Amino acid sequence: MYGLSVVGNRRCDERPNVCLMSEDVKINRHKPLNGRALKYSLSCVTLLCGLQFSLLLVSSAFAGTGIDPTNSYAWAENVGWLNAAPTNSGVMVYFDGTSGYLTGYVWGENIGWIKMGDQTGGPYANNSATNWGVNLDATGTLSGYAWGENVGWITFSPSNSVTTVDKTTGRFTGKAWGENIGWISFEGVAPAYNVRTMAFDTQPLGTPNWWLTQHAVVETYDAGDGIPAWKKYVMDTDPNVLGDVLRIESLSNLPPATVTFRSSSRRYYTLQRCDDLTTGIWTNVASQTAIPGVDGLISLFDTTGATQQFYRVEVKVAP
């Protein structure tokens, strides 16, 4: 495990936690001697964002979103084996975290090429002869049509089967249907076979291939703001945009303390506090853990009313 903290201008390792942080949020509470209402003062505003994960320090090159050549065959009951990773082509899976689509070709020795989508690229409307193809939704379910030059249309959403891609393993399951060739199965036993995409494989720092391909970067790419692409994946920001990072937008120092920042609906956020930065002891604020984002501004709260607190926000890909 590896950790990096930034406190002022000083960097330090904090194992096993990984915290991507800039400045610090500090709230001081003073009670005047005359007994009037409590007064809050804000000395500095900051966002500290973190992730916890396993780390291996190796090459940041990524493998892409094609089909695993060792798991590339489907079986059609009437026409035999179909290869989704042939030598001169192959199927590509594109995903943006919410939806995606397939491109490229499958090769069948007995039927020739099957194309996964028209030349315009997806997602596909599947409403005309010039706008068709296989789509992928947020759950991994496939739908739409492929076209075989010698066998016609193949549907990936037949009435009697559901075709899916597991977004953890990349394995295709279920069956597609061709009116002229019958069922196409994407996994089976005796002999064992399966079609698997590498789109959901992750690189050494935890970034999935589909995200790196979507943004055309490697994990260590830096747009010039000192934040590598793998950290921006955790924050769900654009690695190609300078300064596109998770940051506090506003802070209220009235009780309860309120930290407001821009969030993503694909991420989860936890408010943490520390009494004294010299101790390095951070604790989660009660009831403010693993809060799902909203694709906009969101606020987290602390009702403890302590004399002095530093705050940071931890972001995770999963709760």
C-alpha positions, -999 to 999 in steps of 0.1 A, spaced: 0 0 0 12 35 -7 2 69 5 10 105 -4 0 135 17 6 171 12 5 193 43 15 228 33 46 224 12 58 192 29 52 157 14 52 126 35 45 89 31 14 76 50 11 38 47 -13 22 42 -36 51 33 -35 70 0 -46 106 3 -44 130 -25 -45 163 -9 -37 200 -14 -41 224 15 -61 220 48 -95 231 60 -92 245 95 -121 259 116 -113 276 149 -141 283 174 -136 310 200 -159 320 229 -155 357 237 -150 366 274 -182 387 274 -202 355 269 -218 365 236 -226 339 209 -199 316 197 -178 330 168 -163 309 141 -133 319 120 -119 302 88 -82 302 86 -77 283 53 -97 263 28 -87 230 12 -98 197 -1 -80 164 7 -92 135 -13 -82 99 -8 -83 63 -20 -73 30 -5 -61 2 -28 -33 -22 -36 -4 -8 -56 23 -24 -77 49 -1 -92 54 -14 -127 48 -1 -163 18 22 -169 12 11 -205 -23 -3 -210 -35 -32 -230 -66 -17 -246 -102 -28 -249 -100 -56 -274 -108 -93 -269 -85 -115 -249 -68 -137 -276 -68 -167 -252 -106 -163 -246 -120 -153 -280 -143 -180 -293 -180 -183 -294 -200 -212 -308 -228 -211 -333 -249 -243 -333 -252 -244 -371 -220 -227 -384 -193 -236 -359 -167 -215 -342 -166 -177 -343 -134 -159 -334 -138 -124 -319 -100 -118 -320 -89 -128 -355 -54 -119 -368 -64 -90 -390 -93 -75 -370 -112 -81 -338 -140 -67 -315 -133 -36 -294 -154 -27 -264 -158 11 -257 -173 23 -223 -175 56 -206 -186 45 -171 -223 48 -180 -228 33 -214 -208 19 -244 -207 0 -276 -189 -26 -297 -170 -21 -329 -149 -44 -352 -153 -78 -367 -158 -115 -357 -146 -142 -381 -164 -174 -389 -146 -200 -410 -178 -211 -425 -197 -178 -428 -171 -150 -432 -171 -117 -414 -197 -104 -388 -195 -67 -382 -204 -53 -347 -215 -19 -359 -218 5 -388 -190 29 -398 -204 59 -378 -195 44 -344 -217 41 -314 -237 43 -294 -261 31 -321 -297 41 -326 -305 8 -344 -332 26 -364 -320 25 -400 -297 7 -424 -270 33 -417 -273 34 -379 -270 0 -363 -247 -19 -340 -242 -35 -306 -246 -13 -275 -235 -18 -239 -255 -3 -210 -244 6 -174 -252 -29 -161 -232 -47 -188 -262 -58 -208 -257 -59 -246 -284 -50 -271 -288 -41 -308 -277 -58 -340 -246 -71 -357 -244 -79 -395 -230 -109 -412 -222 -105 -449 -234 -140 -457 -259 -146 -428 -277 -113 -423 -288 -97 -390 -278 -110 -356 -296 -97 -325 -279 -93 -292 -312 -89 -274 -333 -119 -284 -366 -125 -265 -353 -158 -249 -319 -148 -238 -299 -119 -222 -264 -112 -234 -241 -95 -209 -205 -85 -202 -193 -89 -167 -177 -55 -158 -154 -72 -133 -141 -101 -154 -149 -90 -189 -166 -123 -197 -195 -124 -222 -225 -146 -211 -258 -155 -228 -266 -159 -264 -272 -139 -296 -297 -150 -323 -294 -150 -361 -325 -158 -381 -304 -177 -406 -279 -194 -383 -296 -199 -350 -281 -194 -315 -246 -181 -309 -233 -190 -274 -205 -169 -257 -195 -195 -231 -197 -232 -227 -181 -264 -214 -168 -296 -229 -149 -281 -246 -146 -250 -224 -148 -218 -243 -155 -181 -236 -153 -146 -251 -137 -121 -228 -129 -84 -233 -98 -68 -217 -117 -35 -214 -124 -40 -177 -89 -52 -169 -70 -28 -146 -35 -15 -148 -10 -16 -119 -23 15 -102 -59 4 -105 -71 22 -136 -93 2 -160 -83 -1 -197 -116 13 -209 -110 46 -190 -74 50 -203 -86 42 -239 -115 67 -235 -91 95 -226 -62 82 -247 -37 84 -218 -16 60 -197 -18 59 -159 12 82 -153 1 109 -178 2 144 -163 -17 173 -180 7 197 -163 -10 201 -129 10 175 -111 -19 151 -108 -13 119 -128 -42 103 -147 -47 74 -123 -55 98 -95 -80 117 -118 -97 83 -125 -103 80 -87 -117 116 -87 -137 109 -119 -122 140 -136 -107 145 -170 -70 137 -171 -65 158 -202 -78 190 -186 -53 211 -166 -66 216 -131 -97 194 -134 -95 180 -98 -117 174 -69 -118 206 -47 -138 224 -21 -161 250 -36 -173 265 -4 -172 261 34 -196 273 60 -181 278 95 -214 281 112 -226 250 131 -227 225 117 -195 228 98 -204 223 61 -180 213 34 -193 217 -2 -176 203 -33 -184 191 -68 -191 153 -69 -197 125 -94 -226 101 -93 -201 73 -99 -181 80 -68 -185 78 -30 -173 105 -5 -164 105 32 -158 135 54 -129 131 77 -116 153 105 -84 158 125 -78 177 157 -41 183 152 -22 178 120 10 170 138 -6 137 150 -17 127 116 -48 110 131 -79 113 109 -113 99 118 -145 96 98 -173 120 107 -203 100 119 -230 94 93 -209 111 66 -192 80 51 -195 65 17 -220 92 6 -229 88 -31 -222 118 -54 -248 136 -74 -230 149 -106 -230 184 -90 -224 202 -58 -229 182 -26 -223 191 11 -211 170 40 -216 181 76 -199 179 110 -221 186 141 -194 179 168 -187 216 174 -151 210 185 -128 239 193 -105 232 163 -109 208 134 -91 201 101 -112 185 74 -106 164 43 -128 145 19 -120 110 8 -133 97 -25 -136 61 -35 -147 43 -67 -168 19 -47 -184 22 -12 
